[in-house]
Amino acid sequence: MKLPVKRAYDAASKADGTRILVDRLWPRGVTKAKAHIDLWAKDLTPTNDLRKWFHGDPEKRFKEFSTKYKAELKPKKKEAKELLKGHKKVTLVTAVKDIEHSHIPTLTAFLEKL
């Protein structure tokens, strides 16, 4: 299943299907009503320690971060399958500005392989 990604600050659409927030923290300045989040996959996001370590120097640490994050995701395969089960269309929602250099590509690749 191909999983589109939208920023939490973009307008929700019926075409999004089930909207799953894939950030550990709630998007700043976005109300729950405006976000239209159906599920919050907090447990599939990087741990606080990994997230904080990565944000210390994202440009230099991105490759190592991705490797460490993949290792964190590996034992969560069953949980991830359960999250996607029964949904025809799913859109991942995030607040990150630079989606390409965040946890999103790693998570998306992991989920699309299930």
Backbone as a ProteinNet text record, in pm:
[ID]
protein_1_A
[PRIMARY]
MKLPVKRAYDAASKADGTRILVDRLWPRGVTKAKAHIDLWAKDLTPTNDLRKWFHGDPEKRFKEFSTKYKAELKPKKKEAKELLKGHKKVTLVTAVKDIEHSHIPTLTAFLEKL
[TERTIARY]
84.8	0	89.4	67.8	140.4	80.1	166.2	119.3	158.3	60.8	90.2	116.9	189.7	223.2	175.9	113.7	68.2	117.6	139.1	173.4	46.1	59.4	-54.8	-113.9	-37.2	-81.8	-157	-158.6	-234.4	-378.4	-469.7	-611.1	-635.1	-720.5	-760.7	-858.3	-863.7	-951.8	-1015.5	-1135.1	-1198.9	-1115	-1040.4	-955.6	-838.4	-811.1	-702.2	-731.8	-856.5	-892.3	-863.1	-808.8	-773	-645	-651.7	-536.1	-465.9	-338.4	-260.8	-146.3	-147.6	-39.3	81.7	196.2	316.9	429.8	395.4	491.4	473.9	581.6	573.2	501.1	520.6	458.6	344.6	241.9	130.2	178.8	134.4	177.8	142.2	240.6	223.1	123.8	27.8	-66.8	-181.4	-193.2	-299.9	-397.8	-523.3	-624.1	-659.9	-710.4	-750.9	-862.7	-952.2	-1063.2	-1011.4	-914.9	-861.8	-774.9	-706.4	-614.4	-685.8	-806.2	-882.3	-799.1	-736	-653.7	-741.6	-733.2	-811	-734.9	-604.3	-519.3	-388.2	-328.2	-199	-101.8	-8.1	87.1	212.9	195.3	305.6	412.2	368.7	462.8	547.2	509.9	589.1	686.6	690.2	781.4	913.8	1018.5	1146.5	1132.4	1206.7	1204.1	1251.5	1217.1	1259.7	1411.6	1483.2	1629.4	1683.9	1632.9	1680	1641.5	1521.4	1473.7	1559.7	1587	1668.1	1811.7	1867.8	2003.1	2010.1	1913.9	1911.3	1901.5	1816.4	1797.5	1919.7	2014.8	2138.5	2223.9	2216.4	2291.6	2233.5	2113.6	2043.7	2119.5	2193.3	2264.5	2370.6	2444.9	2552.5	2500.7	2388.9	2342.6	2230.5	2186.1	2067.3	2083.8	2193.9	2213	2214.4	2288.8	2294.5	2158.8	2089.5	1955	1862.4	1864.2	1777.6	1805.5	1932.1	1970	1919	1937.4	1891.5	1738.7	1673.2	1526.8	1471.5	1534.2	1492.7	1501.1	1605.9	1622.3	1511.4	1469.8	1358.7	1226.7	1208.9	1083.1	1069.5	1179.8	1177.8	1088	1099.9	1014	867.9	836.7	700.7	620.2	664.6	600.1	453.1	427.7	290.6	200.4	249.6	175	145.8	243	226.6	122.7	125.8	25.9	-114.1	-128.1	-257.5	-307.4	-217.3	-252.5	-313.1	-257.2	-302.7	-419.7	-440.5	-542.7	-682.5	-749.5	-887.9	-908.3	-801.5	-814.2	-782.2	-876.8	-856.4	-756.8	-768	-681.4	-627.4	-495.7	-431	-339.9	-343.3	-251.1	-176.1	-43.4	38.5	45.9	32.2	30.5	146	218.7	333.3	343.1	414.6	437.6	576.2	662	799.8	803	896.2	910.9	983.5	1093.8	1176.7	1147.7	1044.7	999.4	1107.3	1181.4	1283.6	1397.8	1424.2	1533.3	1477.3	1382.5	1318.6	1295.6	1215.4	1182.6	1080.4	1016.3	906.2	947.7	1057.3	1092.6	1119	1183.4	1212	1083.1	995.3	868.7	781.3	773.5	692.8	741.2	872.5	928	895.9	907.2	876.7	729.8	639.4	496.5	454.9	514.6	477.5	522.6	619.5	665.8	581.6	491.3	409.6	307.1
-117.7	0	124.1	212.7	339.9	434.6	495.9	581.6	727.3	809.8	951.4	1017.1	1127	1200.7	1343.6	1395.6	1535.2	1600.4	1728.1	1802.2	1830.2	1831.9	1855.4	1994.5	2084.8	2222	2239.4	2134.2	2136.2	2093.2	2140.2	2106.9	1957.1	1902	1762.2	1750.8	1630.7	1605.8	1467.8	1450.2	1318	1215.6	1260.8	1172	1116.1	1176	1127.6	989.6	956.9	831.5	842.1	737.7	736.8	817.8	918.2	1006.1	961.1	923	872.3	968.6	1024.1	1111.9	1025.9	1057.9	977.5	1060.3	1142.9	1220.8	1184.7	1190	1160.3	1272.5	1396.6	1512.1	1563.9	1618.1	1676.5	1801.7	1823.8	1941.4	2072.6	2155.8	2283.5	2372.3	2425.3	2521.3	2460.5	2329.2	2262.7	2200	2238.3	2179.3	2039.4	1960.6	1824.9	1829	1925.4	1937.6	1972.9	2060.7	2102.6	1993.7	1916.4	1814.5	1695.3	1664.3	1549.3	1421	1395.2	1276.1	1160.8	1048.5	929.9	841.5	831.2	747.5	820.7	793.3	853.1	739.3	719.1	608.2	649.7	695.5	745.4	637.7	512.3	403.7	362.9	409.7	378.9	491.8	593.4	704.7	678.4	752.9	732.8	759.2	685.5	708	849.9	898.8	1033.9	1048.9	947.7	955.8	965.4	883.4	887.4	1018.4	1062.3	1187.3	1305.7	1313.2	1423.5	1415.9	1295.7	1278	1327.1	1287.6	1326.2	1477	1540.8	1684.7	1764.2	1700.1	1766.7	1806.1	1729.8	1759.4	1677.3	1714.6	1632.6	1611.3	1709.5	1694.2	1584.7	1580.2	1480.8	1344.6	1342.9	1218.9	1148	1200.6	1145.2	998	960.6	821.5	726	762.9	679.6	675.9	790.5	796.8	697.2	694.4	602.8	457.3	423	286.7	251.9	344.7	320.7	313.4	396.5	397.7	267.7	217.5	88.9	-20.9	-17.6	-117.1	-104.1	17.8	37.2	-13.3	1.1	-39.6	-191.3	-259.6	-403.1	-484.5	-468	-547	-498.7	-393.4	-337.1	-373.4	-473.9	-513.5	-552.2	-630.7	-675.9	-556.5	-467.2	-346.9	-260.8	-249.5	-169.5	-231.5	-363.5	-431.4	-408.2	-417	-394.8	-253.7	-157.5	-17.8	3.3	-61.8	-42.9	-132.7	-237.8	-338.6	-276.4	-311.8	-271.5	-131.5	-62.6	72.5	68.1	112.1	112.2	218.3	334.8	447.5	506.4	527.6	582.9	697.2	805.9	917.5	938.1	943.1	970.8	1121.9	1167.1	1310.5	1342.9	1449.9	1490.9	1642.6	1691.1	1834.6	1874.4	1777.5	1811	1894.5	1989.2	2076.9	2006.6	1941.8	1875.7	1725.9	1687.1	1547.8	1450.7	1486.6	1398.2	1368.4	1457.1	1439.3	1428.3	1339	1314.3	1164.3	1126.6	985.2	934.1	1024.3	987	890.9	915.2	818.9	678	668.5	537	468.3	542.4	485.6	446.2	531.6	502.8	376.5	364.8	244.7	120.4	130.1	16.7	-24.8	72.2	42.7	-9.3	42.7	0.1	-142.2	-193.7	-331.4	-435.2	-389.1	-484.8	-553.9
0	0	0	-94.2	-100.8	2	81.2	189.3	164.9	128.1	111.8	247.1	244.2	365.4	349.4	455.1	456.8	584.5	577.4	698.4	777.9	907.9	996.5	976.4	917.2	896.4	764.7	682	556.9	585.5	503.3	521.9	501.4	584.6	570.2	453.8	397.3	284.3	300.7	247.5	252.2	177.1	76.5	-2.5	78.5	195.6	280.5	338.9	351.3	417.6	565.5	624	765.5	783.2	869.1	893.3	1021.4	1005.6	1118.2	1148.5	1268.5	1311.5	1345.2	1284.8	1303.3	1364.8	1461.5	1539.3	1686.3	1762.2	1905	1980.2	1934	1997.7	1912	1976.3	1902.4	1829.1	1704.9	1627.4	1698	1712.9	1782.2	1708.7	1783.8	1728	1648.4	1646.5	1570.2	1669.6	1658.9	1747.2	1698.7	1788.2	1750.3	1647.3	1660.1	1564.9	1425	1416.6	1286.9	1222.2	1304.2	1252	1189.1	1237.3	1186.3	1189.7	1303.3	1320.2	1366.8	1295.6	1333.4	1430.9	1410.4	1495.4	1520.6	1635.8	1668	1693.3	1602.4	1610.2	1685.9	1806.6	1888.9	1911.1	1926.1	1953.9	1833.4	1715.3	1596.1	1559.8	1642	1616.8	1688.6	1653.1	1722.7	1872.8	1952.4	2096.7	2126.5	2243.9	2282.2	2277.9	2326.5	2325.6	2183.8	2093.7	1955.1	1888.4	1912.7	1853.5	1898.1	2027.6	2080.6	2029.4	2022.9	1970.7	1826.4	1745.5	1604	1587.7	1665.8	1653.4	1697.6	1763.9	1802.7	1682.7	1574.3	1451.6	1336.3	1289	1189.5	1058.2	1013.4	885.5	892.2	1000.5	1013.6	1058.7	1128.7	1191.7	1116.3	1003.7	938.1	902.1	840.3	796.5	917.1	1021.3	1140.9	1211.7	1211.3	1269.7	1201	1068.8	993.5	1030.3	1043	1079.8	1219.5	1313.3	1450.3	1457.8	1381.3	1381.6	1321.9	1216.3	1158.6	1264.2	1343.9	1450.3	1554.8	1583.3	1677.1	1620.1	1489.6	1425.9	1410.8	1392.6	1363.7	1458.3	1590	1678.5	1683.7	1613.5	1615.9	1491.1	1420	1295.2	1315	1417	1444.1	1476.4	1559.4	1596.9	1473.4	1385.2	1264	1170.5	1156.2	1072.4	1126.5	1257.1	1322.4	1295.7	1298.6	1277.2	1138	1037.7	899.3	861.2	938.1	907.5	894.8	785.9	767	710.9	678.8	623	473.8	393.2	247.8	205.1	263	228.6	358.3	362.7	480.9	438.7	514.5	494.8	625.3	615.2	731.1	748.4	871.4	900.6	994.9	962.7	1042.7	1049.2	1148.8	1161.7	1111.5	1081.9	1043.8	916.5	913	796.5	683.2	715.7	615.2	619.2	549.5	553.7	506.3	403.2	346.3	443.2	536	632.1	773.3	787.5	916.5	930.5	1025.6	1045.9	943.3	873.1	783.6	671.5	596.9	490.7	544.1	658.8	717.8	759.4	824.6	869.4	749.8	650.9	533.3	463.1	443	378.7	460.8	591.6	681.4	666.8	671	664	526.5	421.9	286	255.7	330.8	309.8	382.6	467.9	546.6	460.2
[MASK]
++++++++++++++++++++++++++++++++++++++++++++++++++++++++++++++++++++++++++++++++++++++++++++++++++++++++++++++++++

